[in-house]
Amino acid sequence: MVLQLDKLNKIFNAGTPLENHVLHDISLQVSPGELVALVGASGSGKSTLLNVIGLLDVSSSGELRIQGHLTQGMSEQQRTQLRSESIGFVFQFHHLISAFSTLDNVLMPLMLRYGKPSAEQTAYGEYLLNEVGLTDYMRQPTNRLSGGQQQRVAIARALVTRPALVLADEPTGNLDTQTADEVFGLFERFNIEHQCAIVIVTHDTRLSSRCPRTIRLTDGRIVYDGASADSDGVNAHL
Ligand SMILES: Nc1ncnc2c1ncn2[C@@H]1O[C@H](COP(=O)(O)OP(=O)(O)OP(=O)(O)O)[C@@H](O)[C@H]1O
C-alpha cells in the first residue's frame, strides 16, 4: 500500500476560540499505480488533507502510513526524508524559479537532496522534459514559458525523484480547457508508464471522471469513495 490513513483528524487552533475541526476520521488506502480524484466543495478540506498526506502539515489524531512507514512520531528530519524519497508535488501555482533554466528547475528536488545531480539523474530530467514536449526549452529560463508549459515543467519536476506517490492540488486550475486536458493527459500517461500512485484535487468534473476512482469530501468527511462517473457521465455522486 502506498498510502494508508486510519481515522485521521485535523483540528486547527485546538483548544482556542478559533478551533476548527476540518478533517473527521478519514480512513482510506491507495495502492501502487492508482489514479484518484479528490473532490468536494470549496472549504471541504481537500487541500488540508493533501497537505497532511504530503507531510507538509501534521494530523491531530489518527494514523498515516506512507509506503508502510507510520509517520506519527517521526522527527521533522525523518518526515523530510520520507517526503523527498516518496512524494512528488504539483500545485496550481507551480513555484518555478524563473531565473533558472527549465532543466535546473526539474532537477531541483535532486539538487536539494544530493547536491550536484549525477549524469544519470540529469539524463533522466532531460528524458522527462522530452516526455512533456519541452526538449527545445531545456536551457531557457522558465519565465519564457506559457502557463501550460510551466505546469508541464512542474510535472517533470515532481517525477524526477521517481516517487511512489504524486500529489497534485488543482494542477489545471489556472489553465484553459484544452491545455488542462493536455496536462491531465500527462498525469494519465505517467500514471500508467511509471506506475506511480496519483492523488489529484480538482473541481473539474470532466477530469475527475477520467480518474478510475473518486473520493468526495463533504465538511471534512469522506462521503463517497469508489468508481468515478461512467462513460455517460451519469453518476449520483458527481
Ligand atoms: N492554517 C489554517 N488555520 C485555520 N483554518 C484553516 C487553515 N487552513 C485551512 N483552514 C480551514 O480548513 C477548512 C478547509 O480548507 P481547505 O483549504 O482544506 O479546503 P478545500 O476543500 O481545499 O477548499 P478549496 O477548494 O477552496 O481550495 C476551511 O474552513 C479553512 O478555513
The ligand as an ORCA input file, in Angstrom:
! r2SCAN-3c Opt
* xyz 0 1
  N      -3.971     27.126      8.608
  C      -5.294     27.092      8.874
  N      -5.769     27.564     10.045
  C      -7.094     27.502     10.325
  N      -8.019     27.017      9.489
  C      -7.605     26.554      8.304
  C      -6.219     26.565      7.928
  N      -6.109     26.029      6.676
  C      -7.358     25.703      6.285
  N      -8.250     26.015      7.255
  C      -9.714     25.792      7.202
  O      -9.952     24.451      6.847
  C     -11.138     24.342      6.055
  C     -10.816     23.551      4.811
  O      -9.932     24.296      3.972
  P      -9.227     23.641      2.713
  O      -8.370     24.689      2.087
  O      -8.598     22.365      3.095
  O     -10.484     23.325      1.776
  P     -10.522     22.954      0.233
  O     -11.541     21.883      0.099
  O      -9.148     22.650     -0.252
  O     -11.051     24.305     -0.400
  P     -10.745     24.947     -1.854
  O     -11.416     24.037     -2.858
  O     -11.410     26.292     -1.780
  O      -9.259     25.025     -2.027
  C     -11.614     25.751      5.810
  O     -12.623     26.018      6.746
  C     -10.401     26.595      6.103
  O     -10.771     27.858      6.587
*
